[in-house]
Every structure is written in C-alpha cells, then in structure tokens.
Amino acid sequence: MLAMLQLFKLHFSSIVRTLVLQTDWKREMQPSIRRRQTSAQHAATFMCSRSDGSAETDEVRSKPRFHLDLWLSFTVQSWVLDVGRPVVMLVLPADWFPLNRPDAAEYLHLLYNISMPLILLKLLERSPRTLPCPAIHLGIIAVVTGTSLHLVADSITRRLLLIGYQLHLPVRENLVMRNLKPSSVVDLFELLFYFADTLGHLMWYVPLFLVLFLFFSGCFCHRKQEEKMPTAAWMLLVPNAAYYWYLITEGQTFILFIFTFFAMTATVMHQRRRCMVPNGNGLFMLYSFSAALVLVAVWVACLWNDGVLRKKHPGLIYVPQPRAVYTLHLHQNAQT
C-alpha cells in the first residue's frame, strides 16, 4: 500500500513539473512569436509596396512598340520572293534556262515557300493571342502544301506562255488547248489550274489572313498609352499596302481579304468599348488594309468595261489579275 502511494506521488509530481515547464516555455516563446508576426507584417508590407512598384514598372515596360524587324522582313521577302517572280520571268530571257529544269523565278518561289512559314511563326510568337499547337502545325503544313501546289502549276504555266498560252482567256478557249489531241488532255490542264488557283490559294491564304487577324487582335493598348505610328511604319505603309493589293488581285483573295478587314473593324469597335485603342502595329495593319482596299477599287474601276477580262472573271466579284492584263494589253502591244 505504501509502495502504491509513493508511485502515485512520483507520477503526480512529474505531471506537475511538466505543466510548469510548458507554461514557462510558452511565456518565453510569446515575445519571439510576436516578433516573428511583426517581421512578417513588415515583410508583407514591403512586398506589397515592391509589387506595386514592379507593377508600375511592368506597365511602363509593357508599353507597346512597333515591330520594325518583323514588318520589314515580311515586306522585303514578299516583294523580292513573291512579287519578284513574274518580274524575273519577264526580264530574264527564256532561253537562259532549259524547259526541263527550274528557272530563276522558280528558285525564288522555293525560297518563298521556306521564308513565309517562318515569318508566320514569328508573328504568332509575338502575338498575345494564338491558337493551340495542333492548329498552328496544321496551318503551317497547309501553307507549305498550298505554296508547293502553286509552285508546280506556276512552273507549267510559265512554259505554256512560251508556246502561246494567253492568261486572259479561259483554258478551253486558248488556241494552244484547242490543238491538243486527244481533247481530253484539256481536262488535265483544268485540273492543274484548279489545284493552283483554287485549292492551292485557299490552303495558302486562309492561314495567312488568319495569322494576320490573330496578330491584329492583340495589337491594342489602353487609351492612356495611345501612341501614333512611327516614321518607319509610314515608310513601310505604301509597299505593304501594295503587296496586299497584289495578294487580292493576283491571288484572287478578295473574299478572304474583305472578311478579314471587316473582322478587324469589328474588333476595333469592340475594344473601344473597353477603352482600348490600336497601338502602332494595329494602326499599321489597319491603314495598310484600308490603302489596299482603295487600290483594289481603283484597279477594278479602271478595268470595269473590259469585255475580255469579264469573260475570264465572271460573276459578281470582278477583280482582274495583273498577269492577265499584261498578256491582254501590254504583251500584245509590245509584240505589235
């Protein structure tokens, strides 16, 4: 019995000692906890002030800038490799290159097939709004396939021109096609021009205008950051608008162009409700599209009463091709 009382005393004394030690530890730790809470509050205040300053710095740094390198590359490669192809075909004599081998214009076309997808990828990299990766991959594949189809058909058209083919006439009305035997061979040439002028152009220009619109949809800033077009943008405006005119007329992409332009205009009206305005890049694209539309209107008005070209381009949308105008008027006058 005494042994049990002694064990109980020892156990009770150990419990009391433990409670005392815990009380003393809490008293000692309260100042340090308070100091930690105070330091945490100071750190939070410092971080908030720093974040506010960094937000202001980011706002200043995020001020939109004009992508001169991107637009200069787009304009130069478009004029040299795309518009320059028919010029090279006209300047260089046909006997410099054998008919069974590529000529200088076709090598330019090959370079264009490589450079244009790269520039489209650069546009998507600098655009805040983009598509999922599978859609981007499919679009680039479509551009490469469309330009390749156009390369093959354009090479054959080049050789047909050397034997008297006239671009301002439909395929079956050309004298060269009438003399072909058997007559079913003409169906093969119509299939060829369908791949080049219809399917190839759709696969080529639909991703192109889609990328341009996606890039434009991200070219907006707040009214407080509203900026004007720089001098370099005004210098590139005329050649860029002229290239869009070439895409519309030679590529027969008026429907794609006008829908893209309407979508850009609707985007501007929607963003203005949110106190957002186009920045330098957006103004450059908007003015380029507007100037190209004016050039197309002047081009159509000058050739409105041409009966031969009307047969070449029947329907409500009448936009003559520059090469067809050349073979109809300029080339015949030069031969005369």
Salt bridges, closest charged atoms under 4 A:
ASP69 OD2 - ARG126 NH2 2.80
ASP82 OD1 - ARG85 NH2 2.87
ASP103 OD2 - ARG158 NE 3.30
GLU106 OE2 - ARG159 NH1 2.63
GLU125 OE1 - LYS122 NZ 3.53
ASP154 OD2 - ARG85 NH1 2.94
ASP154 OD1 - ARG323 NH2 3.15
ASP187 OD1 - ARG172 NH2 2.20
GLU190 OE2 - ARG172 NE 2.94
GLU250 OE2 - ARG323 NE 3.12
ASP306 OD2 - HIS329 NE2 2.81
